[in-house]
Amino acid sequence: FHRARVMLADGATTVFHGAHVLPGIHAAAQAAFFAGDTGAELPTVKVAVGAGLLDLYLQLGFVKSKGEAERTVKMGGAKLNCHVVNDHRRVITEEDVQDGKLRLSLGKRKHGLGIKEEAPSAS
């Protein structure tokens, strides 16, 4: 089933954008969803524990307002580390950050990476 979806998506992409864009799309998808890569092709945002999920979607440019983000979350269109989030008041916890990163998705096409901010060292 997955292979059929990839073939369909490749065909549609070729028709609308040309076959020359397929290698870049495949590399980004591989990095984002299969290889556990840092997602160099994905937009990134700095994340601190306690940050609001809606703020992160806004900073990534996935939405134009917090209201738009809130509606999408309430409709089940938001994911944090591949898990659906339904609470628009959700904040980032220490458990959400895995190896200094977290994955953010909004809808089917908007994916980004949160990179944990390091606490300033006391000198």
Secondary structure as GFF3:
##gff-version 3
##sequence-region A 1 123
A	DSSP	alpha_helix	2	17	.	.	.	ID=ss1
A	DSSP	three_ten_helix	19	21	.	.	.	ID=ss2
A	DSSP	alpha_helix	22	29	.	.	.	ID=ss3
A	DSSP	pi_helix	30	34	.	.	.	ID=ss4
A	DSSP	beta_strand	44	47	.	.	.	ID=ss5
A	DSSP	alpha_helix	53	60	.	.	.	ID=ss6
A	DSSP	alpha_helix	66	74	.	.	.	ID=ss7
A	DSSP	beta_strand	78	80	.	.	.	ID=ss8
A	DSSP	beta_strand	83	85	.	.	.	ID=ss9
A	DSSP	three_ten_helix	94	96	.	.	.	ID=ss10
A	DSSP	beta_strand	101	106	.	.	.	ID=ss11
A	DSSP	beta_strand	110	116	.	.	.	ID=ss12
###
